[in-house]
């Protein structure tokens, strides 16, 4: 192995004398230090050596890698300086002291901005971020969420069914079950993602929208924990203390269930098309996780309790930025998206 390192070093130094451009230098870097480079490949085999030999060869290999990186860096600086000098001599109008061109910055989608803010809030409280497929099975989208085939709640969600019997998920709630089966209890998790329903499109409804599922399971979790987390979330994401209301709501996977409504930020509660002239907009269905759902997730409902919520990311984004029509968010209109510069 030591002889192999010597051969690689010898070849490196020989090739270095023939490097005359930045392109050639990059090709050489890849040859020796790339994912399949000569030194990189050798480093991957060190694990097969004995303990003492591994320690010695590993030290030599890492020193050689550091040497290669320093040599390439120095060569890069030399070639860059040379190219600038050549350009300066060829073009008298070239002035290295002038500022570079101001390229326009890209922008994040407003829903992405809000999602990242919420993720930061929840990871700061010990929640993990989980994911799930957009094409779901009936079991995860309905059955395991206490919605059997003959349950009337299925009519509440106009589902896009596929020819193979699968479906486009109607909510992010299937991630609850997947997280419980994978991590068990106690559990704190959020699952942002895209959902699909065959909705009639209007200023506050789309057939493609975004939700963020939240789940907290532990011993002695109560409605008080749920209310605290929900109020804290809305306050932080809107940077204010908005008026909210909690009213009873029915969802098969929670018991009891609630609807958290937010005073419409578009009209200030006076009534507009966005809030259907009610002055309120539903943003957060929530409730205590139904014991049947805990059982489907492999968690003992006699020991653990929990709460879950399905935050409407799309609607919350509308409230945060004063976007009156949900269709703007899926339009792909750069005139709208360019207002949200990368943070």
C-alpha positions as a Markdown table, in Angstrom:
| # | Residue | x | y | z |
|---|---|---|---|---|
| 1 | Unk | 0.0 | 0.0 | 0.0 |
| 2 | Unk | 2.9 | 2.4 | 0.8 |
| 3 | Unk | 4.4 | 1.7 | -2.6 |
| 4 | Unk | 1.0 | 2.5 | -4.3 |
| 5 | Unk | 1.1 | 5.9 | -2.5 |
| 6 | Unk | 4.6 | 6.6 | -3.8 |
| 7 | Unk | 3.5 | 5.8 | -7.3 |
| 8 | Unk | 0.5 | 8.1 | -7.1 |
| 9 | Unk | 2.7 | 10.9 | -5.8 |
| 10 | Unk | 5.3 | 10.4 | -8.5 |
| 11 | Unk | 2.6 | 10.5 | -11.2 |
| 12 | Unk | 0.9 | 13.5 | -9.7 |
| 13 | Unk | 4.2 | 15.6 | -9.7 |
| 14 | Unk | 5.0 | 14.5 | -13.3 |
| 15 | Unk | 1.6 | 15.5 | -14.6 |
| 16 | Unk | 1.7 | 18.8 | -12.6 |
| 17 | Unk | 4.6 | 20.0 | -14.7 |
| 18 | Unk | 2.5 | 19.7 | -17.9 |
| 19 | Unk | -0.5 | 21.7 | -16.6 |
| 20 | Unk | -0.9 | 25.0 | -18.5 |
| 21 | Unk | -4.6 | 25.9 | -18.2 |
| 22 | Unk | -7.4 | 25.9 | -15.6 |
| 23 | Unk | -9.3 | 23.2 | -17.6 |
| 24 | Unk | -6.3 | 20.9 | -17.5 |
| 25 | Unk | -5.9 | 21.5 | -13.8 |
| 26 | Unk | -9.6 | 20.6 | -13.1 |
| 27 | Unk | -9.2 | 17.4 | -15.1 |
| 28 | Unk | -6.1 | 16.5 | -13.0 |
| 29 | Unk | -8.0 | 17.3 | -9.8 |
| 30 | Unk | -10.8 | 14.9 | -10.8 |
| 31 | Unk | -8.2 | 12.3 | -11.9 |
| 32 | Unk | -6.6 | 12.2 | -8.4 |
| 33 | Unk | -9.1 | 13.6 | -6.0 |
| 34 | Unk | -12.5 | 13.0 | -7.7 |
| 35 | Unk | -15.1 | 10.4 | -6.4 |
| 36 | Unk | -13.3 | 7.8 | -8.6 |
| 37 | Unk | -9.9 | 9.4 | -8.4 |
| 38 | Unk | -6.7 | 7.4 | -7.9 |
| 39 | Unk | -6.1 | 8.6 | -4.4 |
| 40 | Unk | -9.8 | 8.5 | -3.4 |
| 41 | Unk | -10.1 | 4.9 | -4.6 |
| 42 | Unk | -7.0 | 3.9 | -2.6 |
| 43 | Unk | -8.4 | 5.6 | 0.5 |
| 44 | Unk | -11.5 | 3.4 | 0.2 |
| 45 | Unk | -9.4 | 0.2 | 0.6 |
| 46 | Unk | -7.7 | 1.2 | 3.8 |
| 47 | Unk | -10.5 | -0.3 | 5.8 |
| 48 | Unk | -9.3 | -3.8 | 4.7 |
| 49 | Unk | -5.9 | -3.4 | 6.4 |
| 50 | Unk | -4.9 | -4.4 | 9.9 |
| 51 | Unk | -5.2 | -2.0 | 12.8 |
| 52 | Unk | -1.5 | -0.9 | 12.9 |
| 53 | Unk | -1.1 | -0.7 | 9.1 |
| 54 | Unk | -4.4 | 1.1 | 8.8 |
| 55 | Unk | -3.2 | 3.7 | 11.2 |
| 56 | Unk | 0.1 | 4.3 | 9.4 |
| 57 | Unk | -1.2 | 4.1 | 5.9 |
| 58 | Unk | -4.2 | 6.3 | 6.7 |
| 59 | Unk | -1.9 | 9.0 | 8.1 |
| 60 | Unk | 0.3 | 9.0 | 5.0 |
| 61 | Unk | -2.7 | 9.0 | 2.6 |
| 62 | Unk | -4.3 | 11.9 | 4.4 |
| 63 | Unk | -1.1 | 13.9 | 4.3 |
| 64 | Unk | -0.8 | 13.1 | 0.6 |
| 65 | Unk | -4.3 | 14.3 | 0.0 |
| 66 | Unk | -3.6 | 17.5 | 1.8 |
| 67 | Unk | -0.5 | 18.0 | -0.2 |
| 68 | Unk | -2.4 | 17.5 | -3.5 |
| 69 | Unk | -5.0 | 20.0 | -2.5 |
| 70 | Unk | -2.5 | 22.6 | -1.6 |
| 71 | Unk | -0.5 | 22.1 | -4.8 |
| 72 | Unk | -3.7 | 22.4 | -6.9 |
| 73 | Unk | -4.8 | 25.5 | -5.0 |
| 74 | Unk | -1.5 | 27.2 | -5.6 |
| 75 | Unk | -1.5 | 26.2 | -9.3 |
| 76 | Unk | -5.0 | 27.5 | -9.6 |
| 77 | Unk | -4.0 | 30.9 | -8.3 |
| 78 | Unk | -1.0 | 31.0 | -10.6 |
| 79 | Unk | -3.0 | 30.2 | -13.7 |
| 80 | Unk | -5.8 | 32.6 | -12.8 |
| 81 | Unk | -3.3 | 35.4 | -12.3 |
| 82 | Unk | -1.7 | 34.6 | -15.7 |
| 83 | Unk | -5.0 | 34.6 | -17.5 |
| 84 | Unk | -5.9 | 38.0 | -16.1 |
| 85 | Unk | -2.6 | 39.4 | -17.2 |
| 86 | Unk | -3.1 | 38.0 | -20.7 |
| 87 | Unk | -6.5 | 39.5 | -20.9 |
| 88 | Unk | -5.3 | 42.9 | -19.6 |
| 89 | Unk | -2.5 | 43.0 | -22.2 |
| 90 | Unk | -4.8 | 42.0 | -25.1 |
| 91 | Unk | -7.5 | 44.5 | -24.2 |
| 92 | Unk | -6.4 | 47.9 | -22.9 |
| 93 | Unk | -10.0 | 48.7 | -21.9 |
| 94 | Unk | -10.1 | 45.8 | -19.5 |
| 95 | Unk | -10.0 | 47.1 | -15.9 |
| 96 | Unk | -9.8 | 44.5 | -13.1 |
| 97 | Unk | -10.8 | 47.1 | -10.5 |
| 98 | Unk | -14.2 | 47.6 | -12.0 |
| 99 | Unk | -17.2 | 45.8 | -10.3 |
| 100 | Unk | -18.5 | 42.6 | -11.9 |
| 101 | Unk | -21.9 | 42.3 | -13.7 |
| 102 | Unk | -24.9 | 42.4 | -11.4 |
| 103 | Unk | -26.7 | 39.2 | -12.3 |
| 104 | Unk | -30.4 | 39.1 | -11.1 |
| 105 | Unk | -31.0 | 36.9 | -8.1 |
| 106 | Unk | -33.4 | 34.0 | -8.2 |
| 107 | Unk | -36.3 | 33.7 | -5.9 |
| 108 | Unk | -37.9 | 31.1 | -3.7 |
| 109 | Unk | -41.6 | 30.3 | -4.1 |
| 110 | Unk | -43.6 | 32.0 | -1.3 |
| 111 | Unk | -44.9 | 28.6 | -0.1 |
| 112 | Unk | -41.3 | 27.4 | 0.1 |
| 113 | Unk | -40.3 | 30.4 | 2.2 |
| 114 | Unk | -43.2 | 29.8 | 4.7 |
| 115 | Unk | -42.4 | 26.1 | 4.8 |
| 116 | Unk | -38.8 | 26.7 | 5.7 |
| 117 | Unk | -39.8 | 29.2 | 8.4 |
| 118 | Unk | -42.2 | 26.6 | 9.9 |
| 119 | Unk | -39.5 | 23.9 | 9.7 |
| 120 | Unk | -37.1 | 26.1 | 11.6 |
| 121 | Unk | -39.8 | 26.8 | 14.3 |
| 122 | Unk | -40.5 | 23.1 | 14.8 |
| 123 | Unk | -37.0 | 21.7 | 14.7 |
| 124 | Unk | -36.2 | 24.3 | 17.4 |
| 125 | Unk | -38.8 | 22.5 | 19.5 |
| 126 | Unk | -37.4 | 19.1 | 18.9 |
| 127 | Unk | -39.5 | 18.0 | 16.0 |
| 128 | Unk | -38.1 | 15.9 | 13.2 |
| 129 | Unk | -39.0 | 16.4 | 9.5 |
| 130 | Unk | -40.4 | 13.4 | 7.7 |
| 131 | Unk | -41.7 | 12.7 | 4.2 |
| 132 | Unk | -43.9 | 10.4 | 2.4 |
| 133 | Unk | -44.9 | 9.5 | -1.2 |
| 134 | Unk | -47.4 | 11.7 | -3.2 |
| 135 | Unk | -48.8 | 8.5 | -4.8 |
| 136 | Unk | -50.3 | 6.6 | -1.8 |
| 137 | Unk | -52.0 | 3.3 | -0.9 |
| 138 | Unk | -55.5 | 3.2 | 0.3 |
| 139 | Unk | -54.2 | 1.8 | 3.6 |
| 140 | Unk | -52.1 | 4.8 | 4.5 |
| 141 | Unk | -54.4 | 7.5 | 3.0 |
| 142 | Unk | -57.6 | 6.2 | 4.5 |
| 143 | Unk | -57.7 | 2.8 | 6.3 |
| 144 | Unk | -55.0 | 3.4 | 8.9 |
| 145 | Unk | -56.4 | 6.9 | 9.5 |
| 146 | Unk | -59.7 | 5.3 | 10.8 |
| 147 | Unk | -61.4 | 5.8 | 7.4 |
| 148 | Unk | -62.6 | 2.4 | 6.2 |
| 149 | Unk | -64.0 | 1.8 | 2.7 |
| 150 | Unk | -67.6 | 2.4 | 3.7 |
| 151 | Unk | -66.9 | 5.5 | 5.8 |
| 152 | Unk | -68.8 | 8.6 | 4.7 |
| 153 | Unk | -65.7 | 10.8 | 5.4 |
| 154 | Unk | -64.3 | 9.5 | 2.1 |
| 155 | Unk | -66.9 | 11.6 | 0.3 |
| 156 | Unk | -65.4 | 14.7 | 2.0 |
| 157 | Unk | -62.2 | 14.3 | 0.0 |
| 158 | Unk | -62.7 | 14.1 | -3.8 |
| 159 | Unk | -59.9 | 11.7 | -4.5 |
| 160 | Unk | -57.9 | 11.3 | -7.7 |
| 161 | Unk | -57.7 | 7.5 | -8.1 |
| 162 | Unk | -55.2 | 5.8 | -10.4 |
| 163 | Unk | -55.8 | 2.8 | -12.7 |
| 164 | Unk | -53.6 | 0.6 | -10.5 |
| 165 | Unk | -55.8 | 1.2 | -7.4 |
| 166 | Unk | -53.4 | 3.7 | -5.8 |
| 167 | Unk | -54.3 | 7.4 | -5.4 |
| 168 | Unk | -52.9 | 10.9 | -5.2 |
| 169 | Unk | -52.7 | 11.6 | -1.5 |
| 170 | Unk | -55.5 | 13.9 | -0.4 |
| 171 | Unk | -53.7 | 15.1 | 2.7 |
| 172 | Unk | -50.3 | 14.7 | 4.4 |
| 173 | Unk | -51.8 | 12.6 | 7.2 |
| 174 | Unk | -50.5 | 9.3 | 5.8 |
| 175 | Unk | -47.1 | 10.5 | 7.0 |
| 176 | Unk | -48.4 | 10.1 | 10.6 |
| 177 | Unk | -48.7 | 6.4 | 10.2 |
| 178 | Unk | -45.4 | 6.0 | 8.4 |
| 179 | Unk | -43.6 | 8.0 | 11.1 |
| 180 | Unk | -45.2 | 6.0 | 13.9 |
| 181 | Unk | -44.3 | 2.7 | 12.3 |
| 182 | Unk | -40.7 | 3.8 | 11.7 |
| 183 | Unk | -39.9 | 5.7 | 14.9 |
| 184 | Unk | -42.5 | 4.6 | 17.5 |
| 185 | Unk | -43.2 | 6.7 | 20.6 |
| 186 | Unk | -42.5 | 9.2 | 22.0 |
| 187 | Unk | -42.5 | 11.1 | 18.7 |
| 188 | Unk | -42.4 | 14.7 | 17.5 |
| 189 | Unk | -42.6 | 15.1 | 13.7 |
| 190 | Unk | -43.7 | 17.4 | 10.9 |
| 191 | Unk | -44.3 | 16.4 | 7.3 |
| 192 | Unk | -44.6 | 19.1 | 4.7 |
| 193 | Unk | -45.8 | 18.1 | 1.2 |
| 194 | Unk | -48.1 | 18.5 | -1.8 |
| 195 | Unk | -51.7 | 17.2 | -1.8 |
| 196 | Unk | -54.3 | 16.7 | -4.4 |
| 197 | Unk | -58.1 | 16.9 | -4.4 |
| 198 | Unk | -60.7 | 17.3 | -7.2 |
| 199 | Unk | -61.8 | 20.7 | -6.0 |
| 200 | Unk | -63.7 | 23.3 | -7.8 |
| 201 | Unk | -61.1 | 26.1 | -8.2 |
| 202 | Unk | -61.9 | 29.5 | -6.8 |
| 203 | Unk | -60.0 | 32.2 | -4.9 |
| 204 | Unk | -59.4 | 29.9 | -1.9 |
| 205 | Unk | -59.5 | 26.4 | -3.4 |
| 206 | Unk | -57.1 | 24.6 | -5.8 |
| 207 | Unk | -56.8 | 20.9 | -6.9 |
| 208 | Unk | -53.1 | 21.0 | -6.0 |
| 209 | Unk | -52.1 | 22.5 | -2.7 |
| 210 | Unk | -49.6 | 22.2 | 0.2 |
| 211 | Unk | -50.0 | 21.1 | 3.7 |
| 212 | Unk | -47.8 | 20.5 | 6.7 |
| 213 | Unk | -48.7 | 17.6 | 8.9 |
| 214 | Unk | -47.7 | 17.8 | 12.6 |
| 215 | Unk | -47.7 | 15.0 | 15.2 |
| 216 | Unk | -46.7 | 14.8 | 18.8 |
| 217 | Unk | -47.1 | 11.6 | 20.8 |
| 218 | Unk | -46.0 | 11.0 | 24.4 |
| 219 | Unk | -47.3 | 10.2 | 27.8 |
| 220 | Unk | -49.9 | 12.7 | 29.2 |
| 221 | Unk | -50.3 | 14.8 | 26.1 |
| 222 | Unk | -53.4 | 16.9 | 26.3 |
| 223 | Unk | -55.5 | 19.5 | 24.4 |
| 224 | Unk | -53.6 | 22.2 | 26.3 |
| 225 | Unk | -50.4 | 21.1 | 24.6 |
| 226 | Unk | -52.1 | 21.3 | 21.3 |
| 227 | Unk | -53.5 | 24.8 | 21.8 |
| 228 | Unk | -50.2 | 26.1 | 23.0 |
| 229 | Unk | -48.2 | 24.8 | 20.0 |
| 230 | Unk | -50.8 | 26.0 | 17.5 |
| 231 | Unk | -50.9 | 29.6 | 18.9 |
| 232 | Unk | -47.2 | 29.8 | 19.1 |
| 233 | Unk | -46.9 | 28.6 | 15.5 |
| 234 | Unk | -49.3 | 31.2 | 14.1 |
| 235 | Unk | -47.8 | 34.0 | 16.1 |
| 236 | Unk | -44.2 | 33.3 | 14.9 |
| 237 | Unk | -45.0 | 32.7 | 11.3 |
| 238 | Unk | -47.1 | 35.9 | 11.0 |
| 239 | Unk | -44.9 | 37.9 | 13.3 |
| 240 | Unk | -47.9 | 39.2 | 15.2 |
| 241 | Unk | -50.5 | 38.0 | 17.6 |
| 242 | Unk | -53.5 | 37.5 | 15.2 |
| 243 | Unk | -57.0 | 36.7 | 16.3 |
| 244 | Unk | -57.8 | 33.0 | 16.1 |
| 245 | Unk | -60.7 | 30.8 | 17.1 |
| 246 | Unk | -60.9 | 27.1 | 17.9 |
| 247 | Unk | -64.2 | 25.4 | 17.1 |
| 248 | Unk | -65.3 | 21.8 | 17.1 |
| 249 | Unk | -64.5 | 19.9 | 13.9 |
| 250 | Unk | -64.9 | 16.4 | 12.7 |
| 251 | Unk | -62.1 | 14.3 | 11.4 |
| 252 | Unk | -62.1 | 10.5 | 11.7 |
| 253 | Unk | -58.4 | 10.3 | 12.7 |
| 254 | Unk | -58.7 | 12.6 | 15.7 |
| 255 | Unk | -61.0 | 12.6 | 18.8 |
| 256 | Unk | -61.9 | 15.3 | 19.7 |
| 257 | Unk | -61.3 | 17.3 | 16.6 |
| 258 | Unk | -61.1 | 21.1 | 16.1 |
| 259 | Unk | -60.9 | 23.7 | 13.4 |
| 260 | Unk | -58.5 | 26.5 | 14.0 |
| 261 | Unk | -59.5 | 29.6 | 12.1 |
| 262 | Unk | -57.6 | 32.8 | 11.5 |
| 263 | Unk | -59.1 | 36.2 | 11.2 |
| 264 | Unk | -58.8 | 37.0 | 7.5 |
| 265 | Unk | -55.6 | 39.0 | 7.0 |
| 266 | Unk | -56.8 | 40.2 | 3.6 |
| 267 | Unk | -59.9 | 42.1 | 4.6 |
| 268 | Unk | -59.3 | 42.3 | 8.4 |
| 269 | Unk | -62.4 | 40.3 | 9.1 |
| 270 | Unk | -64.8 | 42.5 | 7.1 |
| 271 | Unk | -65.5 | 39.8 | 4.5 |
| 272 | Unk | -64.0 | 39.2 | 1.0 |
| 273 | Unk | -63.9 | 36.4 | -1.7 |
| 274 | Unk | -60.9 | 34.8 | -0.1 |
| 275 | Unk | -62.7 | 34.1 | 3.2 |
| 276 | Unk | -66.0 | 33.7 | 1.5 |
| 277 | Unk | -67.2 | 36.9 | 3.2 |
| 278 | Unk | -67.1 | 35.2 | 6.6 |
| 279 | Unk | -64.2 | 37.2 | 8.0 |
| 280 | Unk | -62.4 | 33.9 | 9.0 |
| 281 | Unk | -60.3 | 31.5 | 7.0 |
| 282 | Unk | -59.7 | 27.9 | 8.0 |
| 283 | Unk | -55.9 | 27.2 | 8.3 |
| 284 | Unk | -55.4 | 24.4 | 10.8 |
| 285 | Unk | -57.6 | 21.3 | 11.4 |
| 286 | Unk | -56.3 | 19.6 | 14.4 |
| 287 | Unk | -57.2 | 17.3 | 17.4 |
| 288 | Unk | -56.1 | 14.5 | 19.7 |
| 289 | Unk | -55.0 | 11.4 | 17.8 |
| 290 | Unk | -57.7 | 8.8 | 17.7 |
| 291 | Unk | -56.8 | 5.6 | 19.6 |
| 292 | Unk | -57.4 | 3.5 | 16.5 |
| 293 | Unk | -54.8 | 5.5 | 14.6 |
| 294 | Unk | -52.3 | 4.9 | 17.3 |
| 295 | Unk | -53.0 | 1.2 | 17.1 |
| 296 | Unk | -52.5 | 1.2 | 13.4 |
| 297 | Unk | -49.2 | 3.0 | 14.0 |
| 298 | Unk | -48.1 | 0.3 | 16.4 |
| 299 | Unk | -48.4 | 2.5 | 19.5 |
| 300 | Unk | -50.1 | 1.4 | 22.7 |
| 301 | Unk | -53.0 | 3.9 | 23.1 |
| 302 | Unk | -53.4 | 2.9 | 26.8 |
| 303 | Unk | -49.9 | 4.3 | 27.5 |
| 304 | Unk | -49.5 | 7.2 | 25.0 |
| 305 | Unk | -51.7 | 10.0 | 23.7 |
| 306 | Unk | -50.9 | 12.7 | 21.2 |
| 307 | Unk | -52.2 | 15.5 | 19.0 |
| 308 | Unk | -52.0 | 16.0 | 15.2 |
| 309 | Unk | -52.7 | 18.9 | 12.9 |
| 310 | Unk | -52.8 | 19.5 | 9.2 |
| 311 | Unk | -51.6 | 23.0 | 8.5 |
| 312 | Unk | -52.7 | 24.6 | 5.2 |
| 313 | Unk | -49.4 | 25.9 | 4.0 |
| 314 | Unk | -51.0 | 27.4 | 0.9 |
| 315 | Unk | -53.6 | 29.3 | 2.9 |
| 316 | Unk | -51.2 | 30.4 | 5.5 |
| 317 | Unk | -48.9 | 31.8 | 2.8 |
| 318 | Unk | -51.8 | 33.8 | 1.4 |
| 319 | Unk | -52.5 | 35.3 | 4.8 |
| 320 | Unk | -48.8 | 36.1 | 5.5 |
| 321 | Unk | -48.3 | 37.9 | 2.2 |
| 322 | Unk | -51.7 | 39.2 | 1.5 |
| 323 | Unk | -52.3 | 37.1 | -1.6 |
| 324 | Unk | -55.9 | 37.3 | -2.5 |
| 325 | Unk | -56.2 | 34.5 | -4.9 |
| 326 | Unk | -54.8 | 31.0 | -4.4 |
| 327 | Unk | -54.4 | 30.5 | -8.2 |
| 328 | Unk | -51.5 | 33.0 | -8.2 |
| 329 | Unk | -49.4 | 30.5 | -6.3 |
| 330 | Unk | -49.7 | 27.8 | -8.9 |
| 331 | Unk | -49.6 | 30.0 | -11.9 |
| 332 | Unk | -45.9 | 30.1 | -12.5 |
| 333 | Unk | -46.2 | 33.8 | -13.2 |
| 334 | Unk | -42.7 | 35.3 | -12.7 |
| 335 | Unk | -44.2 | 38.7 | -12.1 |
| 336 | Unk | -45.6 | 37.4 | -8.8 |
| 337 | Unk | -42.7 | 35.0 | -7.8 |
| 338 | Unk | -40.0 | 37.6 | -8.4 |
| 339 | Unk | -41.3 | 39.6 | -5.5 |
| 340 | Unk | -40.0 | 36.9 | -3.2 |
| 341 | Unk | -36.2 | 37.1 | -3.3 |
| 342 | Unk | -34.0 | 34.3 | -2.0 |
| 343 | Unk | -33.4 | 34.8 | 1.7 |
